[in-house]
């Protein structure tokens, strides 16, 4: 176990576990934490390694230890029993999910998100299990209400809102090229600008609707950038604010796209059943959308099924996604859907086959994706190189796996994507078990990058 005597989380950019947040808030080291528990329980070994395992290995403390910690933190034991570990830990503010689905509430949530969520260093989800499914289903059943005209500060006219809309593709392109860590501050600043206009400016219903539409997409971009950089609580806040803004804009398809992103975040948090329910809500909410968007939503639902090992359901959805994708080039799409070209589609199909352990098919689909993938999408390109390295390694092709990782390393080094650095660490561990000369030189590059 690595030695750490500093305050919890101080050596990291973000807190990867609620317990790290609790320790940082109170200035506790691991030893301080186990000493606190020992004072209340008695007759236990107060070894710091125990607390380290709770925080880093997913070990669940025994009932006595949890109750002792809860007493110290002032948390009722009934909460400990009802919520379970680690959900009962007082790990900072949570999103207010009780707000009504109105334009005023959307403005309020945006105002409490832009400028604040970018400072949120929690690398874990804060919504309790099942909450996101409830929100997604609420969203599905809601009717859009008109945006009231607002009479406050300076006037927002058509030229200004068009300017804001024209800036969105640039922010998306920067995210694709530079990774979430480099772009989340910019996306937040753009969102703050639009939020201020929504709250303080003068505009009519049509302009207000368009402003909410811009806010929805910026919330999604900021959420994805935060997710990519490892700030999960921040991403959660942006996504939820964006979902409400999309509802206020009357843009069901944009809301579905945000839910699609949240589904993948739930997959990463090992909450597969919720991920599937949210992905299904996204596809249901996108009915009537363009074929490209339907393919995008369908393949995400297929991927959620693959996570759960539901191969037949996944395959059936992939057939439907393929039918939609084949007809996609003859229709107009929302601007944000442009990235979902045949390169991206192929990669998402490959992701399904990787999860189903059908590595030959995954390799074939990734080969198609990489042949079409533009170099400007450095973050996705490096992701799919790592995925293909994993696939061919499973097929026994160690040389090819090393070559693919070697291509990915400079791309990962030039972007700030925590998810890709974790993927790189994962493939390095898998390569390490092989006695192969190509691995030695590669390992030096990888070690310095993920250190």
C-alpha positions in Angstrom: 0.0 0.0 0.0 1.4 3.4 -0.9 2.3 5.6 2.0 0.2 8.7 2.5 0.3 10.8 5.7 -1.2 13.9 4.1 -4.7 15.2 4.5 -7.2 13.2 2.5 -7.2 14.0 -1.2 -4.5 16.7 -1.1 -2.3 14.8 -3.5 -5.1 14.4 -6.0 -6.9 16.8 -8.3 -10.2 15.3 -7.2 -11.7 13.1 -4.4 -12.2 9.6 -5.8 -14.4 8.4 -2.9 -16.8 10.0 -0.4 -14.5 9.0 2.4 -11.6 11.0 0.8 -13.9 14.1 0.8 -14.8 13.5 4.5 -11.1 13.2 5.5 -10.2 16.3 3.5 -13.0 18.3 5.1 -11.8 17.4 8.6 -8.1 17.4 7.9 -7.8 13.7 8.8 -5.0 11.4 7.7 -5.8 7.7 7.3 -4.4 7.2 10.8 -6.6 9.9 12.2 -9.6 8.1 10.8 -8.9 4.7 12.3 -8.0 6.4 15.6 -11.4 8.1 15.6 -13.1 4.7 15.0 -11.0 3.0 17.7 -12.0 5.6 20.3 -15.7 4.7 19.9 -15.3 0.9 19.3 -12.4 -0.1 21.5 -10.5 -3.4 21.2 -9.7 -3.0 17.5 -6.4 -2.6 15.8 -6.1 1.1 14.7 -4.1 0.4 11.5 -4.1 3.0 8.8 -4.1 0.3 6.1 -7.7 -0.5 7.1 -8.9 3.0 6.2 -6.9 3.0 3.0 -8.7 -0.2 1.9 -12.1 1.3 2.7 -11.3 4.3 0.4 -9.3 2.7 -2.4 -10.1 -1.0 -2.6 -13.9 -0.9 -2.2 -13.7 -2.7 1.2 -16.9 -2.1 3.2 -16.3 -1.3 6.9 -18.0 -3.6 9.4 -21.2 -2.4 11.2 -19.4 -1.3 14.4 -16.8 0.7 12.5 -19.5 2.4 10.4 -21.6 3.3 13.5 -18.5 4.6 15.2 -17.7 6.9 12.3 -21.3 8.0 12.0 -21.3 9.0 15.7 -18.2 11.1 15.2 -19.7 12.7 12.1 -23.1 13.3 13.6 -25.0 11.0 11.2 -28.0 9.1 12.6 -27.6 5.3 12.6 -30.9 5.0 10.8 -29.3 6.8 7.8 -26.4 4.4 8.0 -28.8 1.4 7.8 -31.1 2.9 5.1 -28.5 4.4 2.7 -25.7 1.9 3.1 -21.9 2.5 2.6 -20.7 4.9 1.3 -23.9 6.8 0.5 -24.5 7.8 4.1 -21.2 9.7 4.3 -21.7 13.5 4.5 -19.8 14.2 1.2 -20.9 17.7 0.3 -23.9 19.4 -1.3 -26.2 17.4 -3.5 -28.3 18.7 -6.4 -31.8 19.9 -5.5 -34.0 17.4 -7.4 -37.2 18.7 -5.9 -37.4 21.9 -8.1 -40.4 22.1 -10.4 -39.8 21.7 -14.2 -40.3 25.4 -15.0 -38.3 28.1 -16.7 -37.7 29.9 -13.4 -36.4 26.7 -11.8 -34.2 26.0 -14.9 -32.7 29.5 -14.5 -32.2 28.9 -10.8 -30.4 25.5 -11.4 -28.2 27.0 -14.1 -27.3 29.9 -11.8 -26.3 27.5 -9.1 -24.3 25.4 -11.5 -22.3 27.7 -13.8 -19.3 29.0 -12.0 -19.8 26.7 -9.1 -19.8 23.1 -10.6 -16.4 23.7 -12.2 -14.9 24.0 -8.7 -16.5 20.7 -7.5 -13.6 18.3 -7.0 -15.7 15.2 -6.1 -14.8 12.3 -8.4 -17.9 10.3 -7.5 -21.6 10.5 -8.1 -23.8 12.2 -5.5 -27.3 11.1 -6.6 -28.4 8.1 -4.7 -29.2 4.8 -6.5 -32.3 5.0 -8.7 -32.6 8.8 -8.5 -31.5 9.4 -12.1 -34.0 6.9 -13.4 -36.7 8.8 -11.6 -35.6 12.1 -13.1 -35.4 10.5 -16.6 -38.9 9.2 -16.3 -40.2 12.5 -15.0 -38.6 14.2 -18.0 -40.3 11.7 -20.4 -43.7 12.5 -19.1 -43.5 16.3 -19.0 -45.0 18.7 -21.5 -43.1 21.7 -22.5 -44.3 25.1 -21.1 -43.7 28.4 -22.8 -40.8 30.5 -21.7 -42.1 33.8 -20.2 -40.7 37.0 -21.5 -38.2 38.5 -19.0 -37.9 42.3 -18.5 -34.7 43.1 -16.7 -31.3 44.3 -17.9 -29.9 44.7 -21.4 -31.7 43.5 -24.5 -30.8 40.1 -26.1 -31.6 40.2 -29.8 -31.4 37.7 -32.6 -27.8 38.7 -33.6 -26.5 38.1 -30.1 -28.2 34.7 -29.7 -26.9 33.7 -33.1 -23.4 34.6 -32.0 -23.7 32.3 -29.0 -25.0 29.5 -31.1 -22.1 29.9 -33.6 -19.6 29.4 -30.7 -20.9 26.0 -29.8 -19.1 24.0 -32.6 -15.8 25.5 -31.6 -16.2 24.4 -28.0 -17.1 20.9 -29.1 -14.1 20.7 -31.4 -11.8 21.8 -28.6 -13.2 19.1 -26.4 -12.6 16.5 -29.1 -9.0 17.6 -29.6 -7.8 18.6 -26.2 -9.8 16.5 -23.7 -12.1 17.5 -20.8 -9.4 18.8 -18.5 -8.4 21.5 -20.9 -12.0 22.6 -21.9 -14.2 22.4 -18.8 -13.2 25.9 -17.6 -14.1 27.4 -21.1 -17.4 25.5 -21.3 -18.3 26.7 -17.8 -17.4 30.3 -18.7 -19.7 30.1 -21.8 -22.5 28.6 -19.7 -22.1 31.3 -17.1 -22.4 34.0 -19.8 -25.7 32.5 -21.1 -27.0 31.9 -17.6 -26.4 35.5 -16.8 -28.3 36.6 -19.9 -31.2 34.2 -19.0 -31.4 35.6 -15.4 -30.6 39.3 -16.0 -31.3 40.4 -19.6 -34.5 41.4 -21.5 -35.8 39.0 -24.1 -39.0 37.6 -25.6 -40.3 34.1 -25.7 -38.5 33.0 -28.9 -35.1 34.4 -27.9 -35.6 32.9 -24.4 -36.2 29.5 -25.9 -33.1 29.7 -28.0 -31.0 30.9 -25.0 -32.2 27.8 -23.0 -31.2 25.7 -26.0 -27.7 27.1 -26.0 -27.5 26.6 -22.2 -28.7 22.9 -22.6 -25.9 22.1 -25.0 -23.3 24.0 -23.0 -24.4 22.1 -19.9 -23.9 18.8 -21.8 -20.5 19.9 -23.1 -19.4 21.0 -19.6 -20.8 17.8 -18.1 -18.9 15.6 -20.6 -15.7 17.6 -20.2 -16.0 17.1 -16.4 -16.8 13.4 -16.8 -13.8 13.0 -19.1 -11.6 14.7 -16.6 -12.8 12.6 -13.6 -15.0 15.2 -11.9 -18.1 13.0 -11.6 -20.1 15.2 -9.2 -19.5 18.2 -11.3 -20.6 16.4 -14.5 -23.7 15.3 -12.7 -24.6 18.9 -11.9 -24.0 20.1 -15.4 -26.0 17.3 -17.0 -29.0 17.9 -14.7 -28.9 21.7 -15.3 -28.6 21.0 -19.0 -31.5 18.6 -19.0 -33.8 21.2 -17.4 -32.6 23.8 -19.8 -33.4 21.5 -22.7 -36.9 21.0 -21.3 -37.4 24.7 -21.0 -36.3 25.1 -24.6 -38.8 22.4 -25.7 -36.0 20.5 -27.2 -36.7 16.8 -26.5 -33.9 15.5 -28.7 -31.3 17.6 -26.9 -32.6 16.3 -23.6 -32.3 12.8 -24.9 -28.7 13.4 -25.8 -27.9 14.6 -22.3 -29.6 11.4 -20.8 -27.5 9.4 -23.3 -24.3 10.9 -21.8 -25.6 10.3 -18.2 -26.2 6.7 -19.1 -22.5 6.2 -19.9 -21.5 8.0 -16.7 -23.7 5.5 -14.8 -21.9 2.6 -16.6 -18.6 4.0 -15.4 -19.9 4.1 -11.9 -20.9 0.4 -12.1 -24.6 1.2 -11.9 -25.6 -0.9 -15.0 -29.3 -1.3 -14.3 -29.7 2.5 -13.9 -27.6 3.1 -17.0 -29.9 0.9 -19.0 -33.1 2.6 -17.7 -31.7 6.0 -18.5 -30.5 4.9 -22.0 -34.0 3.6 -22.7 -35.6 6.8 -21.6 -33.2 8.7 -23.9 -34.2 6.5 -26.9 -37.9 6.9 -26.0 -37.5 10.6 -25.7 -35.9 10.9 -29.1 -38.8 9.3 -31.1 -39.3 11.4 -34.2 -35.7 12.5 -34.3 -33.4 12.0 -37.4 -32.1 8.6 -38.3 -28.6 9.5 -37.1 -29.9 10.5 -33.7 -32.0 7.4 -33.4 -28.9 5.2 -34.3 -26.9 7.1 -31.6 -29.5 6.5 -28.9 -30.1 2.9 -30.0 -26.5 1.9 -29.9 -26.1 3.5 -26.5 -29.0 1.3 -25.2 -27.3 -1.7 -26.8 -24.1 -0.9 -25.0 -26.0 -0.7 -21.7 -27.4 -4.1 -22.4 -24.0 -5.4 -23.2 -22.7 -4.2 -19.9 -25.3 -6.4 -18.2 -24.4 -9.4 -20.4 -27.8 -9.3 -22.2 -26.4 -10.4 -25.6 -29.6 -11.1 -27.4 -31.1 -7.7 -26.4 -27.9 -6.0 -27.4 -27.8 -7.7 -30.8 -31.4 -6.9 -31.6 -30.8 -3.2 -30.8 -27.6 -3.2 -33.0 -29.7 -4.4 -35.9 -32.1 -1.5 -35.4 -29.2 0.9 -35.0 -27.6 -0.3 -38.2 -30.9 0.2 -40.1 -31.1 3.8 -38.8 -27.5 4.5 -39.5 -27.7 3.3 -43.1 -30.4 5.8 -43.8 -28.8 8.7 -41.8 -26.9 10.5 -44.6 -30.0 11.6 -46.4 -31.4 13.6 -43.4 -30.7 16.8 -41.6 -29.5 16.5 -38.0 -29.0 18.7 -35.0 -25.5 20.4 -35.1 -24.3 18.4 -32.1 -25.1 15.1 -33.8 -22.5 15.7 -36.6 -19.8 13.8 -34.6 -21.8 10.6 -34.8 -20.5 9.6 -38.3 -19.6 6.2 -39.5 -16.3 6.2 -37.6 -18.0 6.9 -34.3 -20.8 4.5 -35.0 -18.3 1.7 -35.8 -16.5 2.4 -32.5 -19.7 2.2 -30.5 -20.7 -1.1 -32.1 -17.2 -2.3 -31.3 -17.7 -1.3 -27.6 -20.7 -3.6 -27.5 -18.8 -6.5 -28.8 -15.9 -5.8 -26.4 -18.2 -6.0 -23.5 -19.7 -9.3 -24.9 -16.1 -10.6 -25.2 -16.5 -11.1 -28.9 -13.1 -9.8 -29.7 -12.8 -10.8 -33.3 -15.9 -8.7 -34.2 -14.7 -5.9 -32.0 -11.4 -5.8 -33.8 -13.1 -5.7 -37.2 -15.4 -2.8 -36.2 -12.5 -0.9 -34.6 -10.5 -1.4 -37.7 -13.3 0.4 -39.7 -13.5 3.1 -37.1 -9.8 3.9 -37.0 -9.6 3.9 -40.8 -12.2 6.7 -40.8 -11.4 8.6 -37.6 -10.1 12.1 -38.2 -6.9 13.1 -36.4 -8.6 16.2 -35.0 -10.6 13.9 -32.7 -7.4 13.0 -30.7 -9.3 12.0 -27.6 -11.6 9.5 -29.3 -8.8 8.3 -31.6 -6.6 7.4 -28.6 -9.6 5.7 -26.9 -10.2 3.4 -29.9 -6.5 2.6 -30.3 -6.5 1.4 -26.7 -9.7 -0.6 -27.2 -8.3 -2.2 -30.3 -5.1 -3.0 -28.4 -7.2 -4.8 -25.8 -9.1 -6.7 -28.5 -6.0 -8.0 -30.3 -4.3 -8.8 -27.1 -7.2 -11.1 -26.2 -6.7 -12.7 -29.7 -3.0 -13.3 -28.8 -1.5 -10.6 -31.0 1.0 -9.0 -28.5 3.1 -7.2 -31.1 0.1 -5.5 -32.6 -1.3 -4.6 -29.2 2.0 -2.9 -28.4 2.1 -1.0 -31.7 -1.5 0.3 -31.1 -0.6 1.4 -27.6 2.5 3.1 -29.0 0.3 5.1 -31.4 -2.0 6.1 -28.5 0.6 7.3 -26.1 1.5 10.7 -27.8 -2.2 11.4 -28.3 -3.0 10.8 -24.6 0.1 12.8 -23.6 -1.2 15.8 -25.5 -4.7 15.8 -24.0 -6.1 16.0 -20.5 -8.4 13.0 -20.4 -8.4 11.1 -17.1 -10.5 8.4 -18.6 -7.9 7.7 -21.3 -5.1 7.7 -18.8 -7.0 5.1 -16.8 -7.5 3.0 -20.0 -3.8 3.3 -20.6 -3.0 2.1 -17.1 -5.4 -0.8 -17.7 -3.8 -2.0 -20.9 -0.4 -1.6 -19.4 -1.4 -4.1 -16.6 -2.7 -6.6 -19.2 0.5 -6.3 -21.2 2.7 -6.7 -18.2 1.9 -10.4 -17.8 3.4 -11.2 -21.2 7.1 -11.9 -21.5 7.7 -10.0 -24.8 10.6 -7.7 -25.8 8.3 -5.0 -27.3 6.7 -4.4 -23.9 9.9 -3.2 -22.2 10.4 0.0 -24.2 6.7 0.7 -24.3 6.4 0.4 -20.6 8.9 3.2 -20.1 6.7 5.6 -22.1 3.5 4.5 -20.4 4.9 4.6 -16.8 6.0 8.2 -17.1 2.7 9.2 -18.6 0.4 7.7 -15.9 2.7 8.3 -13.0 
